[in-house]
Amino acid sequence: MNQYFIIDFDSTFTQVEALDELARISLKNHPDREDIYKKIEDLTNQAMEGKLSFSQSLEGRVKLLQANKNHLKELVKHLKTKVSSSFSRNKKFFKEHSDEVLIVSGGFKEFITPVVTPYGIKKENIYANTFVFDEKGQIIGYDRSNPLSEEGGKVKLLQNNLKLEGDIYGIGDGYSDFQLKESGLIKKFFAYTENIERKTVAERADHVTPSFDEFLYINQLPRAISYPKNRILCLLVGDVPQKAIDFLKADGFSIRHKETFEEKYVKDVGMLLLADGESVSDETLSRAEKLKTIGYFGKAEGKINYDICAEKGIVVFESAKSAGENKKIVAKRVADFVNTGTTYKSSNFPNLQLPKMDGAHRLIHIHKNVPGVMSEITKVFAKHHINIVSQFLMTTSRIGYVITDINTQYDKSVIKELKAVENTIKFRILY
């Protein structure tokens, strides 16, 4: 069966609502701009939550815009910087699936087309409204014959205009996206929450996806990273600096901020960041099976057992300075390890600085530093005729840390065999 992906634009492909942003550009010198902004935002939200018909919302917003073609040029430039990060990093997916990806939006082609086509999305696969201009280039309305300007427009378009034979998946944040599922025309609806979560929509979705990585992962589609960062539980304990929290959120991690390391998080935590003065018992560390890395805002000696961390393959980063200084450097090092495998400035692991490798899969293998492990790893690659793009190895007296970048085409049994190599501590596919 063919697969098609119907993707919304506002607050999905981009982080923002484009008409709201256009208003901020066109009305920036208007004396009543704040009141008008609020009216436009309210009309947007009411339609997205299903509290107002889309046609009423659209008509009200366009009337308030007072925008022209020059404002649209400025808007396009702005929107290109506001593409959702998980869409941006999966550019390759759009280019490889250009026939199956459709942008379907109640927004306008004048700003959607120049933003999405650089990602390999075909112009003929972009379905949206179009503005009507006067002779001076002022927006005076929109094409009312377009079904996407009407209530239930996406359903009407799919029902009457698009002849898609196969499994259709809808991705979006608003009520008009959910209507596709409600109509029975699509197989599954994914409520997209990377930028905003509308509870009335999320509650009725087949799946809530906090990122496009998650959508690709769930549907076993090619993606830039092997495991979505939103699935890695990042636990912050104590008075962690706000700048560090903001940095990790912006990087796409799922954050829980607690006063203490609660027992219910021990088995699932993947990243742990501790404020200065906090500690973790040896017994807790020994049970944290998914824990990959710890960041400590201060000096961790005496607060964390480095030896147990090394034995469990947990990489520790700390700040030797006070927690008030360099507030996000520890968070950045923890994120760099999860994103690229870099262990630079680690307190308990071999220090490796690694470049990101495009067009390859990166495998991390942490093992006890005993004779024969690298030989066994090499045998697995040779057995499956794996082409190694690059490889990095560093050791301490106890730990071996090897990073291998390989071609993306390989038998998945390779992974199982690498995990089974004797003296393996931890193994994971990074991307």
N, C-alpha and C positions, 0 to 999 in steps of 0.2 A: 504493500500500500504506500502511495505517496504520502509525504508529511508536509503540512504547511504551517507556518508560524505567523499568526496575526499579532502584531506588536503595536501598542499604543505609543504616542510620542510624548505628550506632556506628562511630567512627573514619572515617566517610565524610561523612555530612551534618553530623555534629558531630566535633570534634577529639578526643573522648575516648570511652572505653567507659563507658556510663552506669551499669552495675551496679558497676563499680569505684569510680565517683564516689559512688554511693549508699552503698557500704560505708564510705567515708571520712566521710560525714555521719552514718550511723547508729552507727558504732563509735568516734566521736572520743573518747569518754570510757572506752572499754573498755581494761583494763590490758594485754591481749594484742593490741591493735589492729594493730600492725605485722606480727605473724606472720599474722594473719587476712587483712590486705590482701594480703600476699605469696601466700597460698594462693589467693585469689580471682583475682588477676592471672595466676597460673600456669594456673589452670583456663581463664581467658579465652584466653590465648595458645595453649594446647594445642589448644583447639577450633578457633581461627582458622587454625592451621597444619595442621589435619587429623591431629593426633597423638592426639586424644581425641574420642569421639563428642560431638556437640552436646548430646544429651539428658543424658549423664553430666555434662558441664561445667555445664549450666544447673541441674540438680538440686543439684550441689555448691555452686554459688555462692549460690543462693537460701537454702539451709540456713544459710550463714554470715552472711547479711546482718543479721539481727536488726533489720529496718526496719519502719516503720509509715507511715501516710498523711501524717503531718506531715513525716517525712523526705522523702517524695516531693515535697511542695510545695517544700521547700528545694532538692531536686535539679532540679526544673523551672526554677526561678529561675536556678540555676547553669548549666544546659545552654543556656539562651537566650543566654548570653554566650559560649558555646563553639561556636557554629555555624561551620563551616569558612568561611574568608574568601571563597573563590571561589564557594561556594554563596550566601553572604550577598549578594554584589554582583550575582548573577544572579537576583534575586527576580522580575524582570519575566518571565523565561523560564518560571518555574513558574506564574505567573498566566496567561500566554498558552497554556500547555500543560497546564492542570489536568486535562483528561480523559485525557491520555496518561502522566502521571507517577504512578508507584506507589511508595510506601515499603514495602518488604518486609524485615522484620527479625526476628531472634530475640530482640530486646529486647521491651519492654512498652509497650502502648498508653497506660498511665497517665502515662508521661513523654514518649512520642514525640508523641502527638497535640497537646498544647499547645505543643510546640516547632516543629512543621512547619506547622501550619495557618495561622499568620500569614504564611506564604510563598505562600499560595494553593493549597496542596495539600489536596484534598478528604478529608474524614474517611472517606468510603467507599472511598478509594484507599489507606488505611493498613492494612497487614496485619502484625500483631504478636501476641505473647502477651499474656495478661492475668493479673494477680495474683489470688490468693484471699486474703481477709482474715478474721480472726476478728471477734467482736462489738466488740472494742476498737480495731479498725483496724490490727492487727498483721498483717504479711504472713506467712502460714503455708504458702503454696505457690502453685501456678499451675494453670491449666486444662490438664490433660494430654490433653484431646481435641483440642486445637488442633494441627494438623500441624506448625506452626512450633516446637513444643516438642520435636519428634522429630529424630533424625538424618536428614539429607536433607530437612528440612522445607520448604525453599523449592522444591525440585523437586516434592514432593508437592502443595504448594499450587498451583503452576503447572499441573501435570498434571491434577489432579482438581477444582480449584475455580475457577480463572480461565480464562475462555474468551476469550483474546486472539488476534484474527486480524490478522496483520501482522508486521512486523519488530520483534523485541524485543531491546533492548539492556540488558545488566546492568552495574551499576556498584557496586563494593564492594571491600573490603580483605581479606576472609577466604575461607577454604576453602568455606564454605557458599555463597558467591557464585559461586565457580568451579564448584561442582557444577551450577549452571544451564547453564553452557557444556558441561560434560562430558555432561550429559543429552541435549544436542542440541535443547533447547527454545528456546534463544535464538540470535539471529544472531551477536552478538559480546559478549564479556566484556571489560570495561575494569577492570584492577586499579588501584584508586585509592590513590595514595601520598602525598597531601598531608600526611597526619598520621603514617602509619606504612607502611613497606614490608615486607611479608612475602614473602621471596624464593620460598618454595615456591609461592605464589599468583602472584606477578608473572612468574615464569619460564614459566607456562603460559597467561598471558592473551593475548588477541588484540592488546591494546594496553595499555601502562602509561601512565596519565594522572596527572601530578603535580598536577593541579588540574581543577576543573569547567570552567574556561575552555578548557582543552586539549580536553576531551571535546566541548564545543560547537563548537570550531574545527575539529576533525577531521571532525565530522559536518555541518559547514556549517549550524549552527543559530544562531538569534539569540543574541547575547551582549553583555555589558556592555562588554567591551574587544575591539578588533578582532584583536589578536594576543596570545596568552598570554604573560605575563611569564616563565613558566618556560622559554620558548623563547629568551629573550634571555640570551645568555651574559654573565654578570657576572664579570669577572676581577679579582681582588684580588692586588696584587703587593707583597711585602715585609711589614714589620711594621705592618699596618693595625690600628687600634684594634678590640678585640673588640666594643665597643658598636656600632660602625658595621657590623660583620659581622652581629651579631644583628638589627639594624634591617632590613638588606636581606633577610635570610632570612625574617623575619616578614612582609615586604612581598611575598614570593612569587617573588623572583628566583632563578635558577639560579646558584649560587656556585661558583667555582673559586678556591682560594687557593694561590698559588705564590710561591716565593722570587724568581723572575725571570719576565720576560715571554717565555714559551716560544714558539718559532716556530710550533708547531702551532696556537696560538690566534689568530694574527694575522688570518687571513681570516674568522673567525667571531665574534670578540669584539664585543659590542654596547655594553657598559659597562666602563670601565676605571677602577679606583681604585688609586692609587699612594701608598705610604707616603712620608713625608718623606725626601728624599735619592735616591729612585728617579728614573729618567729614561726617555724614549722617543726613539729616534733619528728623524730626519726621514724616513729611508727606510722605517722600520717604519710610521710614521703614514701615509705615502702609500699603503701596501698594505692598510691596515685598512679595507676597503670597507664593512663593516657597523657600524663604530664610530660611535655616536651621541653619546657624552658621556664626559668624563674628570673624575674627582674627584681632587684632590691634597691630601694631608694636610700642608700646609705651604705654602711659597711656590714656585710652579711656574715662575717666570721663570728661563730658562736650562736648565730641565729638560724643557720641552715647547715646541715651536714653535707659538706662538699663530696665526701667519699661515697655516701649513699646515692647522691645525685649522679655521680659518675657511673656507679654500678647500674643505675636505672636508665642511663642515657639521657639524663636531664641536664641541659646546659644552663649554667648560672651566669647572669650578668649583674653587676652592681656598680654603684657610684661611691667612690672613695671619699668624695666630698659630701657636704651636708645635703640633706634632701631638698633644701631651698635653692641650691645651685643647679644649673644645667637641667632644668626640670623634665625635659622629655628625652634626654639622651639614652637613659636606660630603656624606656619604652621603644625607642627607635631601634636599639640593638636587639631587643627581644623580637620585634617585628621583622627585622632584617634576617634573623635566623629562621623564622617560620617561612618567610617569603623566598629566601635565596639559599639558605643553608650556611650563611656567613656566621662564624663564631669569633670574629675579631673582638678582642678585649674580654673574652669569657674568663671567668675565675677558675674554672675546673676542667676545661676542654682544650684540645689543641686549637690554636688560633689560625683560622683560615678566612681570608677575604676572597669572595667569589663573584665573578661577573655573572650577569644573567645571560643564559644561552638561548637564543631564539631558534625555533624549529627543532627542538630536542626535548626529551624527557629527562628530568634530573632525579636521580635515585640517591637517597641517603642511607648509608649502612654504618651503624655504630656497633662495634664489637670489642670483645676483650683482646688486649694486645698480646696474643699468644701466637707462636709459629703456625703457619699453614692456613690462616683464615683468608688472606689475600689470594693465595693459590686456589682455594675452593671457589671464591667469588669469580676469579678469572675463568675457571673451568665452566661455570654456569654460562657465562657470556659466550665462551667459545663453542660450547655444546649447541647453543641456539643461534650461532652465527650472527651475534649482535655486533653492529658497528658502533664502536665507542668514539664519540665525538671529542670528549675530553674527560680527564680523570684527575682528581686531587686526593692526596692522602697525607694525613699528619697523625702523629701518635704522641701519647704520653707513656709513662711506664706502665699504665694500666689500660688505657683506652686507645683503640684505633678508630679513626674517623675518615671514611672514604666517601667522596662524592663522585658519581659517574653520570655523565651526560651521554645519552644514547639516542639513536635515531628513533623517531616516533612509531615506526612500524616494527612490532615484535610480538612474539607469542606471550600471552598473559601468564603462562605457566612459569615464565622466568621469575616473576615476582614471588610466587610460592616457593620456588627453589632457593632464592636469595634469603628469604625469611628463615628457611630451614637450615641454613649453613650453621654448623656447630660453632658455639661461642658468640652468636649474634645477640646483641642486647636490644637494639631497636632498628627497625627498617621502615622507611616510608617513601612514597613517590611524592616529590615536592611539587612538580608541575609537569 
